[in-house]
Each structure stands twice: as structure tokens, then as C-alpha cells.
Amino acid sequence: MKLLQGLGSGLCLTVLCLLAAPKATADEWDHKTVLTFSGPVEVPGVGQHILPAGTYVFKLVESSSDRHIVQIFNQDQTQVLTTILAIPNYRLKATDKTVITFRERPAGEPEALKAWFYPSHEWGEEFVYERSRAIQIAKDTNEAVLSTPVVMASSTAEALNTAQVEAVNPNGDTVETAAVVDAAPAVVVAATQAPAVTPAPELVASLPKTASYLPLVGLLGMLSLFGGLAFLGAFVGFRKWGA
């Protein structure tokens, strides 16, 4: 953890269970995850805000709202140490291990819990801090932080279901939550071109071909011959009659 402190307050430390020694375990239904931190960690929410080095159990609590509620238990799960408001955050590539991300703090201060991603899930939990604390973390890290105007010290875990969620930048200005969390990429559906319609072949009605014209020509020739002979016979008879 200390190796990254010289890289600037805006650096976000991503831990693939490197802080979870010897390992992290998880359950699918409530995303139960057992983590062991080698150093103190700052967490938001209603309850304890600094977790000393040790082993803890993270669970996603069923909520009737669109908010995600995360509870952190002690190792034997006999005590809820803090209840945290979170909103979904998207990552492009899921991993087969639990991923915990932190916002690096100035030297000597505990790392601030940023997000928790369950194995094989693109969606994770981005944690929401009380506004005053979110502004301070934003200044230290030089990046926007999710915040809520709810005063955690005087609030209850049930109030987190309806708490307003926004984000603050290093100047303390309210900004859109999109400055912190990523939405799932839009699914682009390629337009399918309708198949070309092949026109039906044009049907042309045609009469059957006639037989050869040669018989007709022969018939006409014969008629002409007989006609000539008849004319010649009539002419010869006419001359004899005149004589």
C-alpha cells in the first residue's frame, strides 16, 4: 500500500484480493465475501468508519429500492460494524476474483474504500460517503466522489434506502453521478437489410408454331395451274365457237 503513496493523491489503488490474506471467499446469493486487510481502511456508512487491520465479512443486503446496501460484519458475523449505501458501477471486463478498490489518501491516513466487485460480475458496488467527508476525499484525490447529504452519525440504516445520491468534485461542487460511475455500454443492434426480392419471371403467352408453309405454296401453285388450264380451255372453245 505504501509503495503507491508517492504517485499522487488522485491515484486509485485496485487490489485483486492482495489485501485479502490469505484469500477471499464469496457466496453467490448475497455476494458474501470474506476479506482480510493488512492495514486500517476507511469506510463510509452508518456505524464504524475505520476498520483496523483484520478479517471482515461483506454482504449485499436485499433492498426494496434501487439502491444497493452493503453490510460489513466482524469475522464471526456476530456484529454489524457498518451499513453502507452504494450504487451500481460497471466495469468492462469481469474477473474471477473479488476486486476491492481504494482511494489513496495522504501519508499516514488509511485508504478510503471506493468500490467492491464480486467475481465474474460486470456490476460492482460504488460506495457513497457523507457529503462533508466526500468533499475532503475529493480534494485529497483530485477526483469526484459519490456523496449524500444524509448525516450518517444521526441516521439509521433504513434511511439509506431513500437517501439522495449525488457526486462532488474537488471544488465541493455537486456534479452528476456519471462523473464517478460508469453505465453499461449501449447495445448496438445492427440493422438487418431485407433480402432482395427476385421478381417472378414474366410469362408471355405465345401460340404454338405452325407447320411449314411449303404445302400451302404447293396448293396455291396447283390452283393457279388448274385455273390457267381452265382459262386456256375456255379460250380455245370460244375461238372454235366463233369460227
Buried (B, 14 or more C-beta within 10 A) or exposed (E): BEEEBEEEBEBBBEBBBEBBEEEBEBEEEBBBBBBBBEEEBBBBBBBBBEBEEEEBBBBBBEEEEEBBBBBBBBEEEEEBBBBBBBBBBBBEEBBEBBBBBBBBBEEEEBBBBBBBBBBEBBBBBBBBBBBEBBBBBBBBBEBBBBBBEBEBEEBEBEBBBEBEBBBBBBEEEEBEBEBBBEEEEEEEEEEEEEEEEEEEEEEEEEEEEEEEEEEEEEEEEEEEEEEEEEEEEEEEEEEEEEE
